[in-house]
Amino acid sequence: MEQLLLDFESLPATAIPLMNPDELFGNCSREILSRAQETGLWERKSARVHREDLSTYFSMWANTPPHGGLVAVGIENDGKITGCLSQDQQKINNLEKAGRELCSDARYDIKRINVVNDRGEEDYVIVIRVYYRPDKVVELASGRGYIRRGDSRYTLSEEEKRELAIDKGQVS
């Protein structure tokens, strides 16, 4: 039997929303980043995002079944790729440490994708793959928890966190 190889670079834009977060992360390229629209599986964030705001997406995706999701840092809400090189290295380091320091129960992977930014310069985008945690309600260090509902991020109330913890088997 011959293995079928898919050319993700030449996928039609309509196929990208059908990809799950693992497929998007594994095949993420400058082409996919430039053509993909935000969906219920991934968010675009400017490299100017504050790490506290970015950390809410670690909690949100970790609590959102069945797959979690992705955050692409260096892309504006309108889809313009501005990249991360415009930010100083300390800012980028702080963004990349946001999950570990502000949402330590989240499980995630990070990679940088080379892109050409809106000014025609070589740049990069940080792509963060946050995995769903079926065993635990994932909260920020502050105690706030988030979940994705439709195309929006919602803050979980204490009652909703408790119900989610019961659903996940974390408490009886």
C-alpha positions as CSV (number, residue, x, y, z in Angstrom):
1,M,0.0,0.0,0.0
2,E,1.3,3.4,-0.9
3,Q,1.2,6.3,1.5
4,L,-0.8,9.4,0.5
5,L,1.2,12.6,0.8
6,L,-0.7,15.8,1.1
7,D,0.7,19.1,-0.1
8,F,-0.4,21.5,2.6
9,E,1.2,24.5,0.8
10,S,-1.2,24.3,-2.1
11,L,-4.4,23.6,-0.1
12,P,-7.3,25.7,-1.0
13,A,-8.1,28.4,1.6
14,T,-11.5,26.6,2.2
15,A,-9.6,23.4,3.4
16,I,-7.8,25.2,6.2
17,P,-10.8,25.6,8.5
18,L,-11.3,21.8,8.3
19,M,-7.9,21.1,9.8
20,N,-7.7,20.3,13.5
21,P,-5.2,22.1,15.8
22,D,-2.6,19.3,15.5
23,E,-2.7,19.4,11.7
24,L,-2.5,23.2,11.7
25,F,0.4,23.2,14.1
26,G,2.3,20.4,12.4
27,N,1.9,21.9,9.0
28,C,2.0,25.5,9.9
29,S,3.8,27.6,7.3
30,R,4.0,31.1,6.0
31,E,1.4,30.1,3.4
32,I,-1.1,28.8,5.9
33,L,-0.6,31.7,8.2
34,S,-1.2,34.2,5.4
35,R,-4.4,32.5,4.1
36,A,-6.0,31.2,7.3
37,Q,-8.9,33.0,8.8
38,E,-9.5,32.9,12.6
39,T,-11.7,29.9,13.5
40,G,-13.0,28.3,16.7
41,L,-9.6,26.5,16.8
42,W,-7.1,29.4,16.7
43,E,-6.6,33.0,17.5
44,R,-4.4,35.7,16.0
45,K,-2.6,38.1,18.4
46,S,-0.4,41.1,17.7
47,A,3.2,40.8,19.0
48,R,2.3,43.8,21.2
49,V,0.0,41.6,23.2
50,H,0.6,41.7,27.0
51,R,1.7,38.4,28.4
52,E,-1.1,38.6,31.0
53,D,-3.7,38.7,28.1
54,L,-1.8,36.0,26.2
55,S,-1.9,33.7,29.3
56,T,-5.7,33.7,29.2
57,Y,-5.5,31.8,26.0
58,F,-3.5,29.0,27.6
59,S,-6.3,28.6,30.2
60,M,-9.0,28.9,27.5
61,W,-7.6,26.3,25.1
62,A,-6.7,23.9,27.9
63,N,-10.3,23.9,29.1
64,T,-11.9,23.7,25.6
65,P,-12.7,20.2,24.4
66,P,-12.0,18.2,22.4
67,H,-8.7,19.5,21.0
68,G,-7.7,22.8,22.6
69,G,-6.3,25.3,20.1
70,L,-3.7,27.6,18.7
71,V,-2.5,31.1,19.2
72,A,-0.4,32.8,16.5
73,V,1.5,35.8,17.9
74,G,2.6,38.3,15.3
75,I,-0.6,38.5,13.3
76,E,-3.1,41.4,13.7
77,N,-6.8,40.7,14.1
78,D,-7.4,41.8,10.5
79,G,-4.9,39.1,9.3
80,K,-2.0,41.5,8.6
81,I,1.2,39.7,9.4
82,T,3.3,42.2,11.4
83,G,5.7,39.6,12.8
84,C,7.7,39.7,16.1
85,L,11.0,41.3,15.1
86,S,9.5,44.7,15.9
87,Q,9.5,43.8,19.5
88,D,12.6,43.6,21.7
89,Q,13.9,40.2,22.7
90,Q,12.9,40.6,26.3
91,K,9.3,41.1,25.3
92,I,9.4,38.0,23.1
93,N,11.0,36.0,25.9
94,N,8.3,37.1,28.3
95,L,5.6,36.1,25.8
96,E,7.1,32.7,25.3
97,K,7.3,32.2,29.1
98,A,3.7,33.3,29.7
99,G,2.3,29.8,29.8
100,R,4.9,28.4,32.2
101,E,4.8,31.4,34.6
102,L,1.1,32.5,34.5
103,C,-0.7,29.3,33.6
104,S,1.5,26.4,34.7
105,D,-1.1,23.6,34.4
106,A,-1.5,24.2,30.6
107,R,0.3,21.8,28.3
108,Y,1.6,23.4,25.1
109,D,4.3,23.5,22.4
110,I,5.7,26.6,20.8
111,K,7.5,27.1,17.5
112,R,8.5,30.0,15.3
113,I,7.4,30.2,11.7
114,N,9.4,32.3,9.2
115,V,7.2,34.8,7.4
116,V,7.4,37.9,5.2
117,N,5.7,40.7,7.2
118,D,3.4,43.4,5.8
119,R,6.5,45.6,5.1
120,G,8.0,42.9,2.9
121,E,10.7,42.0,5.4
122,E,11.8,38.5,6.6
123,D,10.3,38.0,10.1
124,Y,8.7,35.3,12.2
125,V,5.4,34.5,14.0
126,I,5.2,32.5,17.2
127,V,2.7,29.7,17.1
128,I,1.5,28.2,20.3
129,R,-0.3,24.8,20.4
130,V,-2.3,24.5,23.6
131,Y,-3.6,21.0,24.4
132,Y,-7.0,20.2,26.0
133,R,-6.6,18.9,29.6
134,P,-9.4,16.3,30.1
135,D,-8.3,15.7,33.7
136,K,-8.1,19.2,35.2
137,V,-9.6,22.7,35.1
138,V,-6.7,24.9,34.0
139,E,-6.6,28.3,35.8
140,L,-4.2,31.2,35.7
141,A,-2.0,31.8,38.8
142,S,-4.5,34.5,39.7
143,G,-7.3,31.8,40.0
144,R,-9.2,32.9,36.9
145,G,-10.2,30.3,34.4
146,Y,-11.4,30.6,30.8
147,I,-13.1,28.5,28.2
148,R,-14.0,28.9,24.5
149,R,-17.7,29.2,23.6
150,G,-18.3,29.7,19.9
151,D,-15.8,32.3,18.7
152,S,-15.4,34.0,22.1
153,R,-13.3,33.6,25.2
154,Y,-15.4,33.4,28.4
155,T,-14.4,33.8,32.0
156,L,-15.6,30.9,34.1
157,S,-17.5,31.6,37.3
158,E,-16.6,29.7,40.5
159,E,-19.7,27.6,39.9
160,E,-18.7,26.8,36.3
161,K,-15.2,25.9,37.4
162,R,-16.6,23.5,40.0
163,E,-19.0,21.9,37.5
164,L,-16.1,21.6,35.0
165,A,-13.9,20.0,37.6
166,I,-16.6,17.5,38.4
167,D,-17.1,16.7,34.6
168,K,-13.3,16.2,34.3
169,G,-13.3,13.8,37.4
170,Q,-11.0,16.2,39.3
171,V,-13.5,16.4,42.2
172,S,-16.4,14.2,43.2
